[in-house]
Amino acid sequence: MTTPQEWVAGARPRTLPAAAAPVLVGTGAAAQLDASHLGRAALALGVALALQVGVNYANDYSDGVRGTDLERVGPMRLTASGAARPSAVRNAAFTAFGVAAALGLWLAVAAGAWWLVGVGAVSILAAWGYTGGRNPYGYRGLGEVGVFVFFGLVAVLGTTYTQAGRLSWVAWVGAVAVGLLACALLMVNNVRDIPTDAVSGKRTLAVRLGDRRARRAYAALVVVPVLLGIVCAFASPWALIVSILLFPAGLLAGVVLLGARGRALVPVLAGTGMLELAFGVLLGVGLAV
C-alpha cells in the first residue's frame, strides 16, 4: 500500500514554487494598477498549485507506463518504482485536475470572465498532453514551449486580469520572466535525464540541443529573467530589489556550466525552484509597493 509520504514525494513538492511565483508576480502587477484582490489571488494560487500537482502525477503515470522512468535519478516515481498502481497515479492526476477546474470556474465567475473557462480547459489538456496520450509534445522537444505559455504567460497574465480587468506592460514583462524561469526548472531536470531520455526515445529539448548547449540555455534561462525584473523598475523603483537574485542565479548557472551531472543536479533543481519563488516574492512585493 502506498504511504502518504510516498504520495507527497510523488507530487514533487520541489516544483511547486513554479506554481506560486506567477501568482505572486501577477498579483503584484495588479497592485501596481491599484486593483489587487487577495481573494482572487488565493483562488489563482489554488488553481496553479492543483494544476502543478496534476502535471507531476500525470508525468509520473505516463512516463512510468512507457518505461522511460526506470533508470532515472531524482524524485521518487510512484509508477516506475511499483510503489503505486498506475491507475491510482492516473486517478490522482485527474483528481488534482478536477480541483484546478473547480477553483478555476470559481475564479472565472468571481472575475466575470467566462472565457477563462476555455483557457483553463486548454491548460488542463496541455498538462495531460505533455507526456500523456499517443503523441506527447514533451517527447518532441516542445515541453519548454508549453511551460512558458501556461506556467508563464497564462498564469501571470490570468492572475493580473482576474484582479484588475486589464493588463499592463509590467504584467507582460513579468509573465515572460516567470515563463523563462519555469523553463529553467524543466531544462535542468532534463539535462540531468539526458542519458536515460536519449536511450528511451524521449527527445526533450535538452536531448535535441545536446549536453553543452542545453547547459548554456539553462544559464540564460536563470539570468535573463532577473534582468527583466530589473526593467520593471521603470514602473516601480522598488522592483530593483530583484537585482539581489543575480548572485544566486549566477551560482546556479555556474554549477551547471561546470558540468554537474546526475544526483549533483538535484540540488540545482531545488535551487532553481527556490530562485523562481524568490523572484515571484521580490518582484511581486516590489510592484505592489
N, C-alpha and C positions, 0 to 999 in steps of 0.2 A: 504493500500500500504506500502510495506517495505521501511523504510527510509535508506538513506546512512549510518547513524550512526549504524543502526541495522545490515547492511551488514558487516560493519567493525568489529563490535563486534562478529558477527558470524564467521568471518575469524580467530578469536582467536589470535590477534596480540602478546599476551604474549608468544606464542610458536615459533614465527619467529626467535628468536635468535638461535634456534636449526637448522635453515637452514643456517644462516650466519656463525656460528662457524666452520663447516667443510671446508668451502671455505677459511676462513682465515688461518686455520691450513695447508690445502693443498697447499695454495699459499706460506706460509712460508717455507714449506718443499721443494717446487720448488725453492724458492730463495736460500735456503741452498745449492742447487745443481747448483746455478748460472744460473737458467733458468726460472725465473718468467716472466709472461706475463700478464700485467694488463688488457688488452682487453679480454683475455680468462678467466681471473679471474672474470671479470664483467659478462660475459656470464654464467659462472658456478653459480655465485650468483643469477642471474635471474632464472636459472633453479631450483635451490634449493628453492628459495622463492615461485615461482609459484607452485612447487610440494607440499610444505608445506601447502599453502593456499588451494590447491586442496584436500589434505588429510583432512583438517579441515572441509571443506564443505561436502566432501563425508561422513565423520563420522557423521556430523550433520544430513544429509539426511538419512543414513542407520539406525542409532540409533533411529532417530525420527519416521520413518515408522514402526520400530519394537516395539516401545513403551518403549525402555529402557532409554529414556532421560526425562521421565515425572516428576520424583521426585528428580532430581539432583540439587546440588548447583554449583556455579561457573559461567563460562562464559555463555552468552545468547545462547540458542539453537533456531535457526530460525524455524526449522521444528516442534519440540515438543511444542514450545510456540504458534504456529499458526501465527507468525509474517510474514512468507513467505510460499508460496505453496511448497510442497515437490518437485514438478517438477522444480520449479525455483531454489531451492537449488541444486538439482542434476545437472541442466544445468550450474550453477555457478562452480560446481566442474569440470565438463567436460571442461568448458572454461579455467579454470586455468591449467588443464592437457594439453590442447591444446597449451597454451602459453609455458609451460615447454617443450613440444615436439618440438615446432618450434625453441626455443632457443637452445635446446639440439642438434637438427640437425645442426644448425649453428655452434655450438661448435665442433661437430664431423668433419664437413667439414674443419673448421679452423685448427684443430689439425691433420687432415689427418688420422683419426682413425674411419673408417666407422663401425667397430664392436661396437663402443659405442652407435650406434643407437639401437642395440639389448638390450644393458644394460639399456638404457633409457626406452625402451618399457616394459621390465620386471619390472622396478621401478614403472612405472605408474600402471601396473597391480597389483603389490603388494600394492600400495597406495589404490587402489579401494578395493582390497580383504581383507583389514584389518577389515572392518566392513560391506563391501558390498558383494553381491552375496548370494548364497544359504548356503555356509558353510564358513563364515568369520573366518580367523585364529585368529583374535583378541579376539574372543569369546571362544577360546580354550586355552588361556594362552600363545599364541605364538607371541603376539604383540611386546614384547621386542626383540624377535629374528629378526623380520622384521625391527624394528627401528635400531637395532645395525648394521645390514647388510647394509641397504640403506641410513640411515642418519649418519652412521659412516664410515664403510669401503668403500662403493661405493662412497659416497660424497667426502671424503678426498682423497682417492687414485685416483679417477677420476679427481679431480681438479689438483692434482700433475702431473698425467700422461699427461693431455692435455696441460700442460705448459712445462714440462721437457722431456716428451717422455720416461721416466723411473721412477722407484720408488726407495726409499731408506728405510733403517730400521727406520729412523726417521718418515717417512711418515706412515709406518705401526703402529708404537707406537702411533703416534698422532691420527691415524684413530681409533684404539682401545679405546683410551681415550675419544675421542669425541663420539664414539658409546655408551660408558658406561654412559656418561652424558646425552645423548639423552634418554637412558633407564631410567635414574633417573627422567627425566621430565615426562615420561609416568607412571613410578611407583608411584610417589607422586600423580598424577592425579587419578590413580586407587585405591590408598589407601583411598583417600577421598571418592571414589564412592563404596567402598566395600559393604556397607549395601544395596544400591539400585541395584548394579550389581548382588549380590548373589540372591536377590529376583527375578530379571528379567531373570536369567539364563545366564548372561554374565560371563563366567568363565575366567576372566582375571588372569594373573599370581599372582596378589595381592590377589585375591579371593582364588586361589589354595594354596598359601602359608599360608594364614591366616594373620590377622592383625599384630601380633607381628613379625613374620618372614619377612613380607613384609616391615615393618619399618626398620628392620635391613638391609635388602637388599638395601633399599634406601640409608641408611647411607654409606654403602660400595660403592655404585654407585657414590656418590659425592666426596668421599675422595680418592679412588684408582686412578681416572684419574689425580688428581693433582700430585700424586706420580709418575705416568707415565710421566707426563710432565717434572718433575724434572730429570727423567732419560735421557731425551733428551739433558740435559746439557753436556753429554759426546760428543755430536756432535757440540753443540753451547753453550758455557758457559752462554750466555745471557738468555737461556731458564730457568735458575734458578729463573727468575722473577716470574714464575708461583707459586712459593712457598708461595707468599703472599696470595694466594687463600685458603690455608689450614685453615685460621681463618674463613672466611665466609662459607666454606664448613662444618667446624665443627659446626658452629652456626645452619645452616640448618639441619644438621643431628641431632643435639640436640633437636631442636623443634619437629621434627618428632618422635624421640625416646621417648620423654617425653609425647607423646600421643595426640598431637594436632589433632583435628577432624573437619570435616565439613568445614564451612567457614574459620576456623582458618588455614586451609591448603592452601587456595587460595593465600595468600602472599608467602607461601613457593613455590608454583608453579611458581609464578612470579620470586622469588629469584633464583630458580633453573635455569630458563631460562637466567637470567642475569649472573649467575655463568658460564654457558656454553658459553655465549657471551664473558665474560671477559677472560675465558680460551682461546678461539679462538684468541682474540686480543693479549693477552700476549704471548702465545706460538708462534703465527704467527710472531709477531714482533721479539721475541727472536730468532727464527730460521733465520729470514731474516737478522738480524744484524750479 
